[in-house]
Amino acid sequence: GTRSILGNRYKLVIDGQEGSGRELFDLRKDPAEEHNLFEAEHETAAQLEKQLTAWQGSVLTSLTGADY
């Protein structure tokens, strides 16, 4: 499904549909989330996606009891 991660300044939204888009918003400059900065701030988006993937892995590990 759709998932997102909120950093100190940016919000990354990844649509869960295969082949669908990604959106990155600068919440300080664009609190209404009207301007997708994914292409312009690709490195920031990649960092947030890496953090999101790590968090999801951690959650899965906990759900399966592998970290206990």
N, CA, C and O atoms as a Tripos MOL2 file, in Angstrom:
@<TRIPOS>MOLECULE
protein
  272   271    68     0     0
PROTEIN
NO_CHARGES

@<TRIPOS>ATOM
      1 N           0.8020   -1.1890    0.0000 N.3       1 GLY1
      2 CA          0.0000    0.0000    0.0000 C.3       1 GLY1
      3 C           0.8470    1.2560    0.0000 C.2       1 GLY1
      4 O           2.0770    1.2010   -0.0230 O.2       1 GLY1
      5 N           0.1910    2.3430    0.0250 N.am      2 THR2
      6 CA          0.8800    3.6330    0.0760 C.3       2 THR2
      7 C           1.5670    3.7700    1.4200 C.2       2 THR2
      8 O           1.0160    3.4030    2.4580 O.2       2 THR2
      9 N           2.7710    4.3010    1.3860 N.am      3 ARG3
     10 CA          3.5180    4.5040    2.6240 C.3       3 ARG3
     11 C           4.2380    5.8450    2.5400 C.2       3 ARG3
     12 O           4.4660    6.3820    1.4560 O.2       3 ARG3
     13 N           4.5870    6.3650    3.6990 N.am      4 SER4
     14 CA          5.2720    7.6550    3.7220 C.3       4 SER4
     15 C           6.2040    7.7200    4.9170 C.2       4 SER4
     16 O           6.0780    6.9610    5.8780 O.2       4 SER4
     17 N           7.1380    8.6450    4.8270 N.am      5 ILE5
     18 CA          8.0430    8.9190    5.9280 C.3       5 ILE5
     19 C           8.1760   10.4310    6.0260 C.2       5 ILE5
     20 O           8.2690   11.1370    5.0220 O.2       5 ILE5
     21 N           8.1820   10.8930    7.2360 N.am      6 LEU6
     22 CA          8.2570   12.3220    7.5080 C.3       6 LEU6
     23 C           9.5720   12.6060    8.2080 C.2       6 LEU6
     24 O           9.8310   12.1060    9.3030 O.2       6 LEU6
     25 N          10.3950   13.4100    7.5670 N.am      7 GLY7
     26 CA         11.6550   13.8250    8.1730 C.3       7 GLY7
     27 C          11.4780   15.1550    8.8670 C.2       7 GLY7
     28 O          10.3540   15.6020    9.0950 O.2       7 GLY7
     29 N          12.5690   15.7770    9.1970 N.am      8 ASN8
     30 CA         12.5220   17.0640    9.8740 C.3       8 ASN8
     31 C          11.9520   18.1550    8.9690 C.2       8 ASN8
     32 O          11.3210   19.1020    9.4380 O.2       8 ASN8
     33 N          12.1830   18.0090    7.6810 N.am      9 ARG9
     34 CA         11.7470   19.0280    6.7320 C.3       9 ARG9
     35 C          10.9240   18.4550    5.5830 C.2       9 ARG9
     36 O           9.9940   19.0960    5.0920 O.2       9 ARG9
     37 N          11.2730   17.2480    5.1620 N.am     10 TYR10
     38 CA         10.6760   16.6680    3.9640 C.3      10 TYR10
     39 C           9.7410   15.5100    4.2950 C.2      10 TYR10
     40 O           9.8680   14.8530    5.3280 O.2      10 TYR10
     41 N           8.8090   15.2840    3.3920 N.am     11 LYS11
     42 CA          7.9040   14.1460    3.4720 C.3      11 LYS11
     43 C           7.9850   13.3980    2.1520 C.2      11 LYS11
     44 O           7.8170   13.9850    1.0830 O.2      11 LYS11
     45 N           8.2430   12.1000    2.2340 N.am     12 LEU12
     46 CA          8.2860   11.2470    1.0600 C.3      12 LEU12
     47 C           7.0580   10.3570    1.0690 C.2      12 LEU12
     48 O           6.7520    9.7290    2.0820 O.2      12 LEU12
     49 N           6.3520   10.2990   -0.0540 N.am     13 VAL13
     50 CA          5.1730    9.4510   -0.2020 C.3      13 VAL13
     51 C           5.4410    8.5050   -1.3640 C.2      13 VAL13
     52 O           5.8000    8.9300   -2.4620 O.2      13 VAL13
     53 N           5.2620    7.2150   -1.1020 N.am     14 ILE14
     54 CA          5.4570    6.1920   -2.1300 C.3      14 ILE14
     55 C           4.1270    5.4700   -2.3080 C.2      14 ILE14
     56 O           3.5990    4.8770   -1.3670 O.2      14 ILE14
     57 N           3.6000    5.5270   -3.5120 N.am     15 ASP15
     58 CA          2.3570    4.8310   -3.8180 C.3      15 ASP15
     59 C           2.6660    3.3480   -3.9370 C.2      15 ASP15
     60 O           3.6470    2.9640   -4.5740 O.2      15 ASP15
     61 N           1.8500    2.5330   -3.3400 N.am     16 GLY16
     62 CA          2.0960    1.0990   -3.3100 C.3      16 GLY16
     63 C           1.8050    0.3590   -4.5930 C.2      16 GLY16
     64 O           2.1140   -0.8290   -4.6850 O.2      16 GLY16
     65 N           1.2280    1.0010   -5.5790 N.am     17 GLN17
     66 CA          0.9240    0.3430   -6.8450 C.3      17 GLN17
     67 C           2.1990    0.1630   -7.6600 C.2      17 GLN17
     68 O           3.0420    1.0590   -7.7090 O.2      17 GLN17
     69 N           2.3350   -0.9850   -8.2920 N.am     18 GLU18
     70 CA          3.5180   -1.2510   -9.1060 C.3      18 GLU18
     71 C           3.6420   -0.2280  -10.2270 C.2      18 GLU18
     72 O           2.6710    0.0580  -10.9270 O.2      18 GLU18
     73 N           4.8290    0.3140  -10.3900 N.am     19 GLY19
     74 CA          5.0740    1.2890  -11.4380 C.3      19 GLY19
     75 C           4.5170    2.6670  -11.1640 C.2      19 GLY19
     76 O           4.4690    3.5120  -12.0590 O.2      19 GLY19
     77 N           4.0960    2.9000   -9.9370 N.am     20 SER20
     78 CA          3.4970    4.1950   -9.6170 C.3      20 SER20
     79 C           4.5460    5.1600   -9.1030 C.2      20 SER20
     80 O           5.7250    4.8210   -8.9970 O.2      20 SER20
     81 N           4.1120    6.3430   -8.7910 N.am     21 GLY21
     82 CA          5.0370    7.4200   -8.4930 C.3      21 GLY21
     83 C           5.4590    7.5670   -7.0580 C.2      21 GLY21
     84 O           4.9690    6.9040   -6.1440 O.2      21 GLY21
     85 N           6.3910    8.4700   -6.9150 N.am     22 ARG22
     86 CA          6.8970    8.8770   -5.6200 C.3      22 ARG22
     87 C           6.7950   10.3980   -5.5670 C.2      22 ARG22
     88 O           6.9700   11.0870   -6.5730 O.2      22 ARG22
     89 N           6.5110   10.8980   -4.3820 N.am     23 GLU23
     90 CA          6.3800   12.3380   -4.2080 C.3      23 GLU23
     91 C           7.2270   12.7650   -3.0230 C.2      23 GLU23
     92 O           7.3080   12.0680   -2.0120 O.2      23 GLU23
     93 N           7.8510   13.9110   -3.1660 N.am     24 LEU24
     94 CA          8.6470   14.4960   -2.0930 C.3      24 LEU24
     95 C           8.2100   15.9380   -1.9190 C.2      24 LEU24
     96 O           8.1280   16.6980   -2.8850 O.2      24 LEU24
     97 N           7.9320   16.3050   -0.6790 N.am     25 PHE25
     98 CA          7.4610   17.6500   -0.3870 C.3      25 PHE25
     99 C           8.3540   18.3000    0.6640 C.2      25 PHE25
    100 O           8.7640   17.6470    1.6240 O.2      25 PHE25
    101 N           8.6540   19.5720    0.4870 N.am     26 ASP26
    102 CA          9.3600   20.3780    1.4680 C.3      26 ASP26
    103 C           8.2780   21.0440    2.3160 C.2      26 ASP26
    104 O           7.6650   22.0270    1.8980 O.2      26 ASP26
    105 N           8.0540   20.5040    3.4970 N.am     27 LEU27
    106 CA          6.9430   20.9660    4.3190 C.3      27 LEU27
    107 C           7.1410   22.3630    4.8960 C.2      27 LEU27
    108 O           6.1750   23.0150    5.2930 O.2      27 LEU27
    109 N           8.3680   22.8170    4.9440 N.am     28 ARG28
    110 CA          8.5990   24.1950    5.4140 C.3      28 ARG28
    111 C           8.1630   25.2110    4.3670 C.2      28 ARG28
    112 O           7.5380   26.2210    4.6920 O.2      28 ARG28
    113 N           8.4910   24.9410    3.1210 N.am     29 LYS29
    114 CA          8.1560   25.8670    2.0370 C.3      29 LYS29
    115 C           6.8070   25.5800    1.4000 C.2      29 LYS29
    116 O           6.2140   26.4620    0.7800 O.2      29 LYS29
    117 N           6.3210   24.3650    1.5450 N.am     30 ASP30
    118 CA          5.1020   23.9330    0.8570 C.3      30 ASP30
    119 C           4.2450   23.0670    1.7880 C.2      30 ASP30
    120 O           4.0860   21.8710    1.5440 O.2      30 ASP30
    121 N           3.6950   23.6610    2.8500 N.am     31 PRO31
    122 CA          2.9180   22.8670    3.8100 C.3      31 PRO31
    123 C           1.6470   22.2570    3.2200 C.2      31 PRO31
    124 O           1.1040   21.3040    3.7780 O.2      31 PRO31
    125 N           1.1740   22.7920    2.1060 N.am     32 ALA32
    126 CA         -0.0200   22.2330    1.4620 C.3      32 ALA32
    127 C           0.3160   21.0600    0.5340 C.2      32 ALA32
    128 O          -0.5840   20.4590   -0.0540 O.2      32 ALA32
    129 N           1.5860   20.7370    0.4020 N.am     33 GLU33
    130 CA          2.0610   19.6240   -0.4220 C.3      33 GLU33
    131 C           1.5680   19.7380   -1.8650 C.2      33 GLU33
    132 O           0.9620   18.8110   -2.4030 O.2      33 GLU33
    133 N           1.8330   20.8720   -2.4690 N.am     34 GLU34
    134 CA          1.3780   21.1240   -3.8410 C.3      34 GLU34
    135 C           2.4720   20.9260   -4.8910 C.2      34 GLU34
    136 O           2.1710   20.7870   -6.0760 O.2      34 GLU34
    137 N           3.7550   20.9110   -4.4630 N.am     35 HIS35
    138 CA          4.8680   20.8560   -5.4210 C.3      35 HIS35
    139 C           5.7320   19.6280   -5.1550 C.2      35 HIS35
    140 O           6.4420   19.5590   -4.1510 O.2      35 HIS35
    141 N           5.6640   18.6680   -6.0580 N.am     36 ASN36
    142 CA          6.4430   17.4480   -5.9480 C.3      36 ASN36
    143 C           7.8970   17.7350   -6.3230 C.2      36 ASN36
    144 O           8.1830   18.1310   -7.4530 O.2      36 ASN36
    145 N           8.8090   17.5340   -5.3790 N.am     37 LEU37
    146 CA         10.2240   17.8120   -5.5850 C.3      37 LEU37
    147 C          11.0450   16.5480   -5.8100 C.2      37 LEU37
    148 O          12.2720   16.5820   -5.7200 O.2      37 LEU37
    149 N          10.3850   15.4400   -6.1010 N.am     38 PHE38
    150 CA         11.0970   14.1640   -6.1860 C.3      38 PHE38
    151 C          12.2570   14.2100   -7.1700 C.2      38 PHE38
    152 O          13.3530   13.7580   -6.8380 O.2      38 PHE38
    153 N          12.0560   14.7310   -8.3420 N.am     39 GLU39
    154 CA         13.1270   14.7710   -9.3420 C.3      39 GLU39
    155 C          14.2040   15.7900   -8.9730 C.2      39 GLU39
    156 O          15.3920   15.5280   -9.1620 O.2      39 GLU39
    157 N          13.8070   16.9330   -8.4550 N.am     40 ALA40
    158 CA         14.7640   17.9950   -8.1290 C.3      40 ALA40
    159 C          15.6050   17.6660   -6.8960 C.2      40 ALA40
    160 O          16.7560   18.0920   -6.7990 O.2      40 ALA40
    161 N          15.0480   16.9240   -5.9720 N.am     41 GLU41
    162 CA         15.7240   16.5820   -4.7130 C.3      41 GLU41
    163 C          15.8680   15.0670   -4.5970 C.2      41 GLU41
    164 O          15.5440   14.4740   -3.5680 O.2      41 GLU41
    165 N          16.3550   14.4600   -5.6600 N.am     42 HIS42
    166 CA         16.4100   12.9970   -5.7330 C.3      42 HIS42
    167 C          17.2620   12.3830   -4.6170 C.2      42 HIS42
    168 O          16.9180   11.3210   -4.0990 O.2      42 HIS42
    169 N          18.3560   13.0290   -4.2440 N.am     43 GLU43
    170 CA         19.2140   12.4920   -3.1800 C.3      43 GLU43
    171 C          18.4970   12.4910   -1.8310 C.2      43 GLU43
    172 O          18.6180   11.5410   -1.0580 O.2      43 GLU43
    173 N          17.7610   13.5470   -1.5580 N.am     44 THR44
    174 CA         16.9850   13.6150   -0.3140 C.3      44 THR44
    175 C          15.9330   12.5120   -0.3050 C.2      44 THR44
    176 O          15.7390   11.8370    0.7060 O.2      44 THR44
    177 N          15.2580   12.3330   -1.4330 N.am     45 ALA45
    178 CA         14.2460   11.2820   -1.5440 C.3      45 ALA45
    179 C          14.8680    9.9060   -1.3390 C.2      45 ALA45
    180 O          14.2800    9.0560   -0.6710 O.2      45 ALA45
    181 N          16.0360    9.6820   -1.9010 N.am     46 ALA46
    182 CA         16.7110    8.3900   -1.7630 C.3      46 ALA46
    183 C          17.0800    8.1150   -0.3100 C.2      46 ALA46
    184 O          16.9500    6.9830    0.1540 O.2      46 ALA46
    185 N          17.5390    9.1340    0.4160 N.am     47 GLN47
    186 CA         17.8670    8.9710    1.8370 C.3      47 GLN47
    187 C          16.6290    8.6050    2.6410 C.2      47 GLN47
    188 O          16.6630    7.6960    3.4700 O.2      47 GLN47
    189 N          15.5380    9.3160    2.3910 N.am     48 LEU48
    190 CA         14.3030    9.0270    3.1220 C.3      48 LEU48
    191 C          13.7670    7.6410    2.7730 C.2      48 LEU48
    192 O          13.2590    6.9360    3.6450 O.2      48 LEU48
    193 N          13.8740    7.2500    1.5140 N.am     49 GLU49
    194 CA         13.4070    5.9140    1.1260 C.3      49 GLU49
    195 C          14.2480    4.8350    1.8030 C.2      49 GLU49
    196 O          13.7150    3.7990    2.2010 O.2      49 GLU49
    197 N          15.5420    5.0610    1.9370 N.am     50 LYS50
    198 CA         16.4170    4.1140    2.6280 C.3      50 LYS50
    199 C          16.0080    3.9900    4.0940 C.2      50 LYS50
    200 O          15.9650    2.8850    4.6340 O.2      50 LYS50
    201 N          15.7070    5.1170    4.7410 N.am     51 GLN51
    202 CA         15.2630    5.0900    6.1370 C.3      51 GLN51
    203 C          13.9360    4.3550    6.2710 C.2      51 GLN51
    204 O          13.7450    3.5780    7.2070 O.2      51 GLN51
    205 N          13.0220    4.5990    5.3410 N.am     52 LEU52
    206 CA         11.7180    3.9440    5.3710 C.3      52 LEU52
    207 C          11.8670    2.4360    5.2010 C.2      52 LEU52
    208 O          11.2270    1.6640    5.9140 O.2      52 LEU52
    209 N          12.6980    2.0210    4.2720 N.am     53 THR53
    210 CA         12.9190    0.5970    4.0320 C.3      53 THR53
    211 C          13.5200   -0.0700    5.2740 C.2      53 THR53
    212 O          13.1160   -1.1730    5.6400 O.2      53 THR53
    213 N          14.4760    0.5920    5.9190 N.am     54 ALA54
    214 CA         15.0810    0.0510    7.1360 C.3      54 ALA54
    215 C          14.0410   -0.0790    8.2460 C.2      54 ALA54
    216 O          14.0030   -1.0870    8.9510 O.2      54 ALA54
    217 N          13.2060    0.9310    8.3970 N.am     55 TRP55
    218 CA         12.1620    0.8830    9.4270 C.3      55 TRP55
    219 C          11.1800   -0.2490    9.1450 C.2      55 TRP55
    220 O          10.7940   -0.9780   10.0590 O.2      55 TRP55
    221 N          10.7720   -0.4020    7.8820 N.am     56 GLN56
    222 CA          9.8490   -1.4730    7.5380 C.3      56 GLN56
    223 C          10.4680   -2.8420    7.8330 C.2      56 GLN56
    224 O           9.7790   -3.7450    8.3070 O.2      56 GLN56
    225 N          11.7610   -2.9940    7.5540 N.am     57 GLY57
    226 CA         12.4410   -4.2440    7.8680 C.3      57 GLY57
    227 C          12.4620   -4.5110    9.3550 C.2      57 GLY57
    228 O          12.2830   -5.6480    9.7930 O.2      57 GLY57
    229 N          12.6820   -3.4640   10.1330 N.am     58 SER58
    230 CA         12.6890   -3.5930   11.5850 C.3      58 SER58
    231 C          11.3240   -4.0190   12.1140 C.2      58 SER58
    232 O          11.2280   -4.8620   13.0060 O.2      58 SER58
    233 N          10.2810   -3.4340   11.5590 N.am     59 VAL59
    234 CA          8.9230   -3.7900   11.9680 C.3      59 VAL59
    235 C           8.6320   -5.2550   11.6270 C.2      59 VAL59
    236 O           8.0770   -5.9830   12.4500 O.2      59 VAL59
    237 N           8.9980   -5.6810   10.4450 N.am     60 LEU60
    238 CA          8.7810   -7.0640   10.0370 C.3      60 LEU60
    239 C           9.5410   -8.0220   10.9470 C.2      60 LEU60
    240 O           9.0180   -9.0690   11.3280 O.2      60 LEU60
    241 N          10.7650   -7.6660   11.2910 N.am     61 THR61
    242 CA         11.5570   -8.4900   12.1980 C.3      61 THR61
    243 C          10.8610   -8.6180   13.5460 C.2      61 THR61
    244 O          10.8090   -9.7080   14.1150 O.2      61 THR61
    245 N          10.3340   -7.5300   14.0530 N.am     62 SER62
    246 CA          9.6200   -7.5750   15.3340 C.3      62 SER62
    247 C           8.3290   -8.3800   15.2340 C.2      62 SER62
    248 O           8.0060   -9.1600   16.1300 O.2      62 SER62
    249 N           7.5980   -8.1880   14.1480 N.am     63 LEU63
    250 CA          6.3310   -8.9060   13.9880 C.3      63 LEU63
    251 C           6.5150  -10.4180   13.9260 C.2      63 LEU63
    252 O           5.6620  -11.1730   14.3920 O.2      63 LEU63
    253 N           7.6190  -10.8500   13.3570 N.am     64 THR64
    254 CA          7.8740  -12.2930   13.2540 C.3      64 THR64
    255 C           8.5840  -12.8460   14.4820 C.2      64 THR64
    256 O           8.8120  -14.0520   14.5760 O.2      64 THR64
    257 N           8.9370  -11.9680   15.4300 N.am     65 GLY65
    258 CA          9.5960  -12.3760   16.6520 C.3      65 GLY65
    259 C          11.0710  -12.6870   16.4790 C.2      65 GLY65
    260 O          11.6950  -13.2500   17.3780 O.2      65 GLY65
    261 N          11.6320  -12.3320   15.3450 N.am     66 ALA66
    262 CA         13.0370  -12.6480   15.0630 C.3      66 ALA66
    263 C          14.0200  -11.8380   15.8980 C.2      66 ALA66
    264 O          15.2010  -12.1800   15.9560 O.2      66 ALA66
    265 N          13.5640  -10.7850   16.5360 N.am     67 ASP67
    266 CA         14.4800   -9.9710   17.3470 C.3      67 ASP67
    267 C          14.3270  -10.2430   18.8370 C.2      67 ASP67
    268 O          14.8620   -9.5020   19.6620 O.2      67 ASP67
    269 N          13.6010  -11.3030   19.1870 N.am     68 TYR68
    270 CA         13.4170  -11.6390   20.5890 C.3      68 TYR68
    271 C          14.1970  -12.8700   20.9630 C.2      68 TYR68
    272 O          14.1570  -13.3000   22.1160 O.2      68 TYR68
@<TRIPOS>BOND
     1     1     2 1
     2     2     3 1
     3     3     4 2
     4     3     5 am
     5     5     6 1
     6     6     7 1
     7     7     8 2
     8     7     9 am
     9     9    10 1
    10    10    11 1
    11    11    12 2
    12    11    13 am
    13    13    14 1
    14    14    15 1
    15    15    16 2
    16    15    17 am
    17    17    18 1
    18    18    19 1
    19    19    20 2
    20    19    21 am
    21    21    22 1
    22    22    23 1
    23    23    24 2
    24    23    25 am
    25    25    26 1
    26    26    27 1
    27    27    28 2
    28    27    29 am
    29    29    30 1
    30    30    31 1
    31    31    32 2
    32    31    33 am
    33    33    34 1
    34    34    35 1
    35    35    36 2
    36    35    37 am
    37    37    38 1
    38    38    39 1
    39    39    40 2
    40    39    41 am
    41    41    42 1
    42    42    43 1
    43    43    44 2
    44    43    45 am
    45    45    46 1
    46    46    47 1
    47    47    48 2
    48    47    49 am
    49    49    50 1
    50    50    51 1
    51    51    52 2
    52    51    53 am
    53    53    54 1
    54    54    55 1
    55    55    56 2
    56    55    57 am
    57    57    58 1
    58    58    59 1
    59    59    60 2
    60    59    61 am
    61    61    62 1
    62    62    63 1
    63    63    64 2
    64    63    65 am
    65    65    66 1
    66    66    67 1
    67    67    68 2
    68    67    69 am
    69    69    70 1
    70    70    71 1
    71    71    72 2
    72    71    73 am
    73    73    74 1
    74    74    75 1
    75    75    76 2
    76    75    77 am
    77    77    78 1
    78    78    79 1
    79    79    80 2
    80    79    81 am
    81    81    82 1
    82    82    83 1
    83    83    84 2
    84    83    85 am
    85    85    86 1
    86    86    87 1
    87    87    88 2
    88    87    89 am
    89    89    90 1
    90    90    91 1
    91    91    92 2
    92    91    93 am
    93    93    94 1
    94    94    95 1
    95    95    96 2
    96    95    97 am
    97    97    98 1
    98    98    99 1
    99    99   100 2
   100    99   101 am
   101   101   102 1
   102   102   103 1
   103   103   104 2
   104   103   105 am
   105   105   106 1
   106   106   107 1
   107   107   108 2
   108   107   109 am
   109   109   110 1
   110   110   111 1
   111   111   112 2
   112   111   113 am
   113   113   114 1
   114   114   115 1
   115   115   116 2
   116   115   117 am
   117   117   118 1
   118   118   119 1
   119   119   120 2
   120   119   121 am
   121   121   122 1
   122   122   123 1
   123   123   124 2
   124   123   125 am
   125   125   126 1
   126   126   127 1
   127   127   128 2
   128   127   129 am
   129   129   130 1
   130   130   131 1
   131   131   132 2
   132   131   133 am
   133   133   134 1
   134   134   135 1
   135   135   136 2
   136   135   137 am
   137   137   138 1
   138   138   139 1
   139   139   140 2
   140   139   141 am
   141   141   142 1
   142   142   143 1
   143   143   144 2
   144   143   145 am
   145   145   146 1
   146   146   147 1
   147   147   148 2
   148   147   149 am
   149   149   150 1
   150   150   151 1
   151   151   152 2
   152   151   153 am
   153   153   154 1
   154   154   155 1
   155   155   156 2
   156   155   157 am
   157   157   158 1
   158   158   159 1
   159   159   160 2
   160   159   161 am
   161   161   162 1
   162   162   163 1
   163   163   164 2
   164   163   165 am
   165   165   166 1
   166   166   167 1
   167   167   168 2
   168   167   169 am
   169   169   170 1
   170   170   171 1
   171   171   172 2
   172   171   173 am
   173   173   174 1
   174   174   175 1
   175   175   176 2
   176   175   177 am
   177   177   178 1
   178   178   179 1
   179   179   180 2
   180   179   181 am
   181   181   182 1
   182   182   183 1
   183   183   184 2
   184   183   185 am
   185   185   186 1
   186   186   187 1
   187   187   188 2
   188   187   189 am
   189   189   190 1
   190   190   191 1
   191   191   192 2
   192   191   193 am
   193   193   194 1
   194   194   195 1
   195   195   196 2
   196   195   197 am
   197   197   198 1
   198   198   199 1
   199   199   200 2
   200   199   201 am
   201   201   202 1
   202   202   203 1
   203   203   204 2
   204   203   205 am
   205   205   206 1
   206   206   207 1
   207   207   208 2
   208   207   209 am
   209   209   210 1
   210   210   211 1
   211   211   212 2
   212   211   213 am
   213   213   214 1
   214   214   215 1
   215   215   216 2
   216   215   217 am
   217   217   218 1
   218   218   219 1
   219   219   220 2
   220   219   221 am
   221   221   222 1
   222   222   223 1
   223   223   224 2
   224   223   225 am
   225   225   226 1
   226   226   227 1
   227   227   228 2
   228   227   229 am
   229   229   230 1
   230   230   231 1
   231   231   232 2
   232   231   233 am
   233   233   234 1
   234   234   235 1
   235   235   236 2
   236   235   237 am
   237   237   238 1
   238   238   239 1
   239   239   240 2
   240   239   241 am
   241   241   242 1
   242   242   243 1
   243   243   244 2
   244   243   245 am
   245   245   246 1
   246   246   247 1
   247   247   248 2
   248   247   249 am
   249   249   250 1
   250   250   251 1
   251   251   252 2
   252   251   253 am
   253   253   254 1
   254   254   255 1
   255   255   256 2
   256   255   257 am
   257   257   258 1
   258   258   259 1
   259   259   260 2
   260   259   261 am
   261   261   262 1
   262   262   263 1
   263   263   264 2
   264   263   265 am
   265   265   266 1
   266   266   267 1
   267   267   268 2
   268   267   269 am
   269   269   270 1
   270   270   271 1
   271   271   272 2
@<TRIPOS>SUBSTRUCTURE
     1 GLY1         2 RESIDUE 1 A GLY
     2 THR2         6 RESIDUE 1 A THR
     3 ARG3        10 RESIDUE 1 A ARG
     4 SER4        14 RESIDUE 1 A SER
     5 ILE5        18 RESIDUE 1 A ILE
     6 LEU6        22 RESIDUE 1 A LEU
     7 GLY7        26 RESIDUE 1 A GLY
     8 ASN8        30 RESIDUE 1 A ASN
     9 ARG9        34 RESIDUE 1 A ARG
    10 TYR10       38 RESIDUE 1 A TYR
    11 LYS11       42 RESIDUE 1 A LYS
    12 LEU12       46 RESIDUE 1 A LEU
    13 VAL13       50 RESIDUE 1 A VAL
    14 ILE14       54 RESIDUE 1 A ILE
    15 ASP15       58 RESIDUE 1 A ASP
    16 GLY16       62 RESIDUE 1 A GLY
    17 GLN17       66 RESIDUE 1 A GLN
    18 GLU18       70 RESIDUE 1 A GLU
    19 GLY19       74 RESIDUE 1 A GLY
    20 SER20       78 RESIDUE 1 A SER
    21 GLY21       82 RESIDUE 1 A GLY
    22 ARG22       86 RESIDUE 1 A ARG
    23 GLU23       90 RESIDUE 1 A GLU
    24 LEU24       94 RESIDUE 1 A LEU
    25 PHE25       98 RESIDUE 1 A PHE
    26 ASP26      102 RESIDUE 1 A ASP
    27 LEU27      106 RESIDUE 1 A LEU
    28 ARG28      110 RESIDUE 1 A ARG
    29 LYS29      114 RESIDUE 1 A LYS
    30 ASP30      118 RESIDUE 1 A ASP
    31 PRO31      122 RESIDUE 1 A PRO
    32 ALA32      126 RESIDUE 1 A ALA
    33 GLU33      130 RESIDUE 1 A GLU
    34 GLU34      134 RESIDUE 1 A GLU
    35 HIS35      138 RESIDUE 1 A HIS
    36 ASN36      142 RESIDUE 1 A ASN
    37 LEU37      146 RESIDUE 1 A LEU
    38 PHE38      150 RESIDUE 1 A PHE
    39 GLU39      154 RESIDUE 1 A GLU
    40 ALA40      158 RESIDUE 1 A ALA
    41 GLU41      162 RESIDUE 1 A GLU
    42 HIS42      166 RESIDUE 1 A HIS
    43 GLU43      170 RESIDUE 1 A GLU
    44 THR44      174 RESIDUE 1 A THR
    45 ALA45      178 RESIDUE 1 A ALA
    46 ALA46      182 RESIDUE 1 A ALA
    47 GLN47      186 RESIDUE 1 A GLN
    48 LEU48      190 RESIDUE 1 A LEU
    49 GLU49      194 RESIDUE 1 A GLU
    50 LYS50      198 RESIDUE 1 A LYS
    51 GLN51      202 RESIDUE 1 A GLN
    52 LEU52      206 RESIDUE 1 A LEU
    53 THR53      210 RESIDUE 1 A THR
    54 ALA54      214 RESIDUE 1 A ALA
    55 TRP55      218 RESIDUE 1 A TRP
    56 GLN56      222 RESIDUE 1 A GLN
    57 GLY57      226 RESIDUE 1 A GLY
    58 SER58      230 RESIDUE 1 A SER
    59 VAL59      234 RESIDUE 1 A VAL
    60 LEU60      238 RESIDUE 1 A LEU
    61 THR61      242 RESIDUE 1 A THR
    62 SER62      246 RESIDUE 1 A SER
    63 LEU63      250 RESIDUE 1 A LEU
    64 THR64      254 RESIDUE 1 A THR
    65 GLY65      258 RESIDUE 1 A GLY
    66 ALA66      262 RESIDUE 1 A ALA
    67 ASP67      266 RESIDUE 1 A ASP
    68 TYR68      270 RESIDUE 1 A TYR
